Amino acid sequence: MPRLLSEFLIDESGATSIEYAIIAVGLSIVILTAVQLVGTNLSKHYEALATATTAK
């Protein structure tokens, strides 16, 4: 049993794919947050533009 545990702790065969998955999740969160913020700001600008053009 101790040998099996030590082999498990030494084995790094799946570590790279897990690291890439973590990086992909982090990038996805950053991209989604940026898109949401840009969308909100863009919506505010279009509302201001619509108000300015219909008020005159």
C-alpha positions as CSV (number, residue, x, y, z in Angstrom):
1,M,0.0,0.0,0.0
2,P,2.8,2.6,0.8
3,R,4.4,1.8,-2.6
4,L,1.1,2.4,-4.4
5,L,0.6,5.7,-2.6
6,S,4.2,6.8,-3.4
7,E,3.7,5.9,-7.1
8,F,0.5,7.9,-7.2
9,L,2.1,11.0,-5.7
10,I,5.1,10.7,-8.1
11,D,2.9,10.2,-11.3
12,E,2.4,13.4,-13.2
13,S,0.8,12.0,-16.4
14,G,-2.5,13.9,-16.1
15,A,-1.1,17.1,-14.5
16,T,-0.6,19.0,-17.8
17,S,-4.2,18.5,-19.0
18,I,-5.5,19.7,-15.7
19,E,-3.3,22.7,-15.8
20,Y,-4.5,23.5,-19.3
21,A,-8.1,23.1,-18.2
22,I,-7.6,25.5,-15.3
23,I,-6.0,28.1,-17.7
24,A,-9.0,27.6,-20.1
25,V,-11.5,28.2,-17.3
26,G,-9.6,31.3,-16.1
27,L,-9.5,32.8,-19.6
28,S,-13.2,32.0,-20.1
29,I,-14.1,33.9,-16.9
30,V,-12.0,36.9,-18.0
31,I,-13.6,36.9,-21.5
32,L,-17.1,36.6,-20.3
33,T,-16.6,39.4,-17.7
34,A,-15.1,41.7,-20.4
35,V,-18.0,41.0,-22.8
36,Q,-20.6,41.6,-20.1
37,L,-18.9,44.9,-19.1
38,V,-18.6,46.1,-22.7
39,G,-22.2,45.1,-23.4
40,T,-23.5,47.1,-20.4
41,N,-21.5,50.2,-21.3
42,L,-22.5,49.9,-25.0
43,S,-26.1,49.7,-24.0
44,K,-25.9,52.8,-21.9
45,H,-24.3,54.7,-24.8
46,Y,-27.0,53.6,-27.3
47,E,-29.7,54.6,-24.8
48,A,-28.1,58.1,-24.4
49,L,-27.9,58.4,-28.2
50,A,-31.5,57.4,-28.6
51,T,-32.6,59.9,-26.0
52,A,-30.6,62.7,-27.5
53,T,-31.9,62.1,-31.0
54,T,-35.6,61.8,-30.0
55,A,-35.6,64.7,-27.6
56,K,-34.9,67.3,-30.4
